[in-house]
Amino acid sequence: MLRYIYAHDLHRHPDLARSMFQDRACQFRDRLGWPVEVDAQGQERDGYDALDPLYVIWQNADGRHGGSMRFLPTTGPTMVNDHFTHVLGGGTVVSPLIWECTRFCLSRDAGSTVAAALMLGGGEIMTGFGIRHFVGVFDKRMTRIYRAIGASPEVLGSQGEGRDQVSVGLWDFTAEARARVAVRARISPAISRRWFDRDFGGAIRPMFAKSA
């Protein structure tokens, strides 16, 4: 099932949080060879995890992490604006209606529907928080995954060639896209919305940080 958890509440879900950060180390350091920081417990975190982001997490039946994404408003620090403005020709993305999505991670044993389920969760955040777009940085390998899910972004800029290509994309979430992704995730829109409402209890916490 999908869970929506702020960083400050991760301590309430220790097994889920620990396995998420361990899976991030496995994916980003071990499989992709990124120069990320991994602690003595084998968990990968960066400075953006300290900014109280909202995580969308697929929780397996055993309570452990199956996949996740991390969200922050673009009115505060983001990877795109802090490290990838060169991909946008020097521009930035700052709007209370656009959030950044980062750290798209799947566990080694993630089922074939988990990636689509995470995208469906992202769409619930858009709807629930009144967000119009997500922005994110992705590499070439993710292009195929997004296409398979049925949630390809509008590409705002790219640099590099082949497997080294890095792009910045912008996602929206129309009713048609939601229906398409729900089919691929094998989750009914009604159940997806129920999971979102369960974790927020009908109350949405504002997440519009002041501009840095």
N, C-alpha and C positions, 0 to 999 in steps of 0.2 A: 504494500500500500504506500501511498505518498504521504510524507510528513512535511510540515512547514515549521521550521524552527529557527528562531533568532540565535545568534552566537551566545548571547548571555543566558540562554536556556539550555544549551547543550549539556551542561552538567546534570540535567535531569534525565538524560538519555546516554549514560556513559558508554555502553557497548556500541550503540549506534554511532556516537561521535568518534570513539576510538577507531572503529573499523573504517569510518569514512576517511579520516586523516591517514590511516595506514594504506588504504586503497589509493589515495592520492599519491603517496610516496611510490607505491608500486607502479602506477601508471606514468606519472610525470618524470620520476627519476629513473626507475628501472627499465621501463618499456620504451619511453620516448627519449631518455637521456637528457632531459632538461636540467639546467643548473639550479635546482631548487634546494631549499634548506630542509633537511630531515633531522628530527631530534633523536635522542637516545632511545626513545620508545618506538622509533620507526614511523613517526607521524610527520606529514608534510604540512606546514603552515607558512603563511607569509603575512606581511603587514596589513593586508586588507581583511584578514580574518580577525584582526584586533579592532576593526571599525564597527563591530556589531552588525554584520550583514545578515540577510535572511537566506537560509538554505532551503532548497527543495531536495528532499532525500527520498529515494525509493528504499523502503524498509522491507527486507526479506522476512519470510515467515519465522525465521529463528531470531529476529530482532536486530540483525546486522545489516550493514550498508550494502546495497546493490548498485546504487548510482546516485549522483547528486549534481547540483549546480548551486552557484553562489550569486546573490544579487545585491547591488548597491545603487543608490541614486546617483545620477551624473552631476548633481549639484554639489557633491563632495568629491574626495579623491577617488579616482578610478584608474585602472590599468591603461585604458585607451588614452586618457588625457595625460597621464604621467609618463608613459613609456612608448606610445605608438602614434604620436601626432605626425611623425614623418610619413606614416602610411596614408594619412589623410592630407598630405601636402602641407602640413603645418597647422591644420585646423584642429578644433576641439569639438566635443559633443557635450553640451551642457543644457539641460532642460529638466524641469520638474516632472515632465511627462515621459522622460526616457530614463530607464535604468540600465545599468551594465550587468551582463551575465558573464561569469567567468568560472573556471575550474570545473568544466563539464567532465565528469569522471564516471567511469563504469568499472565495477569490480571484475576480476578475472572470470568469475562464474556468472556474470549477469545474464539474465534471460534475454531472448531476442526482442522482447517488447519493452525493456526498461528504458532505452533511449527515448522512445516515443512517449512513454509515460512521463518522463522528466519534462519533455516539451509541453505536454498537456498541462503539467503543473505550472510551468511558466506562463501558459495562457490563463490559468486561474488567477495568478498574481496580477496579470494585466487587467483582467476583468475586475477583480476585487479591489485593487488599488487605483483604478482609473488611469493606468499607464497605457500609452499609445504605442510605444516601441521599446524593444531591447536593443542594445548595442553590444557587440562583443568582438574579440579578436579570435581568429581561428586559422589553423593551418590547412594545407591541401587535403590531408586525409579526412578532415571533417566534412568536406564538400559532399562526398559520397554518402556519409551518414545522414546529413541533413536532407539530401535528396530522397533517400530511402524512407525517412520519417515523413516526408511531405511538408517540410518546414524550412525550405531554403531561404536564406536572407537576401536582401538587396545589398550588393557589394558596393561599399563606399570608396574603397581604395585597396590596392594590393601592391606588394613588393616582393621581389625574388622570383625564382623560376622553379618549376617542378615541385619536388618534395619540400624544398626550402621556402616555398611561397607562403607569405603571411598576408592575411586580409582582415579588414574591418567590415563587419556586416551589420545591417539593421533589420530587425524582425518586427513584423506586426502579427496580429492574430485575429483574422476575420472569422466569422461564423463558419464559413466553408473550410478554412484551415483547421478549426477546432474539430469539426466533424471528421475530417480526413485523418488527423493525428489520433483521434480517439479510436478509430477503426484499427489503425496500426498498433496502438497500445493495448487493444482488446479491453478497453475500459469504457463504460458508458459515461456520457457527459454528466448524468445525474449522480453517479457514484463519485466521479472526480470532484464535483462541486461539494458533495457531502464531506469528503475528506478535508477540503479547504475550510469549510465552515466549522468542522470539528476542531481544528487546531486554532482557529481565530475566535471561536465562540461568538460569532456575529459581530465582533469588534475588531476593526482594522487600526493598527497603530501607525500614525504618520511616520514617514521615513524620509522626509525631505530635509536633508542636512543643508546648512548654510554653505554658500559657495566658499571655496578655499581661497 
